[in-house]
């Protein structure tokens, strides 16, 4: 099992599961976010969270982004790499 798993939730945030506490997250200026004790957290994709970059559930209003992974080796674009 990987140390860190990032799940793209349909119409929702990016869910980061970090059971070993190895993720380091920094802002644009290189300042570290305090993730002490957080084994899982969600990052906002819709921009509506009052606690950005973390998700606070605000996306439930109208955010739509049903992203799914592209299966390499199938379909008409099988030779294209995303």
N, C-alpha and C positions, 0 to 999 in steps of 0.2 A: 504494500500500500504506500502511495506517495506521502511524503512528509506534509505537503501542502496541497489542498484541493481548492480550485476556484470554480464555482458553479455559476453559470450565467442563468439567472432565473427569468422565465418568460414574464414579460411585463413587470419586471422588478429589478432588484439590485444584483450586484456581483457578491456572492456569498463566499467568504474565505474561511476555510477550515484549516487551522494551524495547530494541531494537537501538541506539537513539540515547541511552540513558541519561537520559531525560527524566522518569521516574517519581520522585516524591518520596513517601515513605511515612512517616507519623507515628503515634505511639501516642496514647492518649486524653488525655495531658497535653501533646501537641504536640511531643514529643521525636522527632527524626528517626532512622530506622533507617539504618545505613550500607549503602548499596547500591552502593558504589563498585566498578566493574568488573563488576557483575552485569548481563548483557544479558538474562537470563531467570531467573525464580525461581517457586516455587510456594507458595501460601498454603493453610494447613490449613483444612478445613471440618468435619472430624470431631471435633476437640478432643483427639485422642489423641497428637498430636505433642509430643515433649519439647522441641522448638525452636519452639514457637508464637511468632509467627503463621505461621512458615514450616513447610512440610510436611517430614516426615522419613520418610514411607512407612508410618507406623503404621496408616493407614486400611485397608490391605490385609487386616486381620484380619476386619472385619465391617461396615464402613461402606457404607451403601447410599444413594445419591442420584443416580439417573440423570436429572438435570435436562436438559431440552432447550428450545431457544428456541421460543416460541409464534409461529406464522406468522400475522401480522396479515392479515385479509381472507379467512380460510378457516375452515370449521368452524362449529359452532353458536354459538360465542362471538365471531364475527368482528367484532362492533361493540364488544366490550369491550377496553379497553386495560389491560394488566397493570400 
